[in-house]
Amino acid sequence: MSNRVAVVTGGAQGIGHGIALNLGSVGIRVAVADLNVENAEQTAKEIEAAGGKAVAVEMDIADGSSVRTGVTANTVCPGPTDTPALRKFANGSGDAEKVIGGMTRGVPMRRLGTPEDVGPAVAFLASDGAGFITGQTLSVSGGLTMA
């Protein structure tokens, strides 16, 4: 898939970081796009250290002038995913164990997702096998949307 390029928004941390690493590992060139360009540069270095190709790009997806359109455009919607942001949210609730437990029980697979769960779905959508797929939304939620 070395002829493929993926722009991973929010690629400097959390789910985006996991997606960027996965794409780099399967030979897709990655533009790690994030407001935090220093962390994006670190993610790009991780990809390159593992043998992939990556570049950090400062991007604010809320600013239309900094976003570029690709040939195919699909969306991956992760379910509850165990990231530092989720843990911070849960800890701020006053009862993190209850919040995390409730989320876990709500997922039919009875676990939270990980950033590594989301990357392979994105890699498929970026592959030649998905060359005729565009405008789609893929839920990576452990069946939550089916419940």
N, C-alpha and C positions, 0 to 999 in steps of 0.2 A: 504493500500500500504506500510505497515511497512517493508516489505521485499525488498523494492526498495531503491537504493542508486543513487543519481544524483550528478555529478560533475558539478558545475556551474562556468564556466570560466568567469572572470570579475564580480564575484558575490559580490564584495564589494561596488559597487555603480551603479547608473543608472539602465539600463534595467536588468543587471545581478542581482542586489540587489532585484528588484521586482520579478524576477523569483525565486530566492532563498527563499524569504519569502513565495511565493505562494506554492512552493513545500513542504516547511516545514509545511505549514498549512494543507496540505492534507495527511500528514503522511509519506512523503518520507524523508529518511535521506539524509542530504545535506552536501556535501563537498564544502565549499565556497572557490573557488580557485581564487587567485588574486596576482598580484605583490605586492600590498599594504596589507601586512598581518595584520597590525593593524586594518585597516578598515574591512578586512575579519573577524577578530575576533569579531568586533562589530556586524557585520551582523549575525554571528553564535550565539552570545548572544541574539540578538533580536528573532531569531528563537526559541531558547531554552526557552526564557521568555514567548513565546506564546504557549509553550507545545510541540514543535518539537525537533528534534535531529539534531545537526549540529556540524561540525568541520571546523576550518579555515585551509587552505592549501596554502602555498606560491607556486605560479606557474607562470611560464613565458611560454605562449603557443608558443612563437617564438623559444623556446629551446626544441627540441624534446625529450631530456632526462628527462624533468620534466613532460611530458604529458603521461598519461596512457590510453590505449584503453579499451573501454567497450564492452559488448556483442552486444548491439544495438547502432548505431550511426546515429543520425538524426540532421538536422540543422534547426533552426528557423531563418528566416530573417525578422526582424522588419522593417517596413516602418519608415517614419519620426516620431520620438518619443520625446515627451517633457521631456527632461532631463537637468540637469545642463550643460552637455557638449554641447547640442544643443543651449541652451541659451547663453553660452559663445561664440560659433561660430557666432550666430546671432548678438550679441552685438558687436563683433569685425568687423562686416561688415559695420558699420556706420549707418545702418538703420535696426535695429532689427525687427521693426514692419513690414517692407516690406518683409524681408526674411521669417519671420514666416507666414505672410499672404500668400505669394506665395506658401509656402509648404502646407499650409492648403487648399488652392484652388486646389492644384494638387491631393489631396486625394479625391476619390469619396465620402467618408463618411463625407467630409468637416470638419475634425478635425484632430489634431495630435494624435498619439497614446500616451499611457502612459505606464510606466513599468508594471503596473497592467494588461494591456491588453495582454501582452506577456506571463505572467506566466501561465495562464490556458492552453495555447497551448502546452507549454513545459510539464506541468503536464500530459496532455493527452499522449504525446509521451513517458513519463516515466511510464505510467500506464500499468497494465496488459492488458487493451484493445488494446494497441498498441504493444503487445509482438511480433507480426510478421511483424512489420514495421521497416525497417532499410534502411539506405542509401537514405533517402528522405529529401527534402527541403520544408518547410512549410512557406509560406509568411503570415505574420501577419502585414498587411499594409493598412487596411481599403479599400482594393480594388485597391490600387495604381498600382499594377502589372497588373491589368485587364484593366486599362485605356489606 
